[in-house]
């Protein structure tokens, strides 16, 4: 998704838009329990914490393709 799409989705869901590099934008939602939900064009993934996100260890997800 582009920057405008990410900003709009982040605003609607209470998250933040994040540029992961190379023109790729994600939406990050930080839950009260410390988990992160990250949305891209391709998937919605839940990570147990920031470290798990950094290493790509998704604990649950939904492919959008």
Order of alpha helices (4+ residues) and beta strands (2+ residues): alpha-beta-beta-beta-beta-alpha-beta
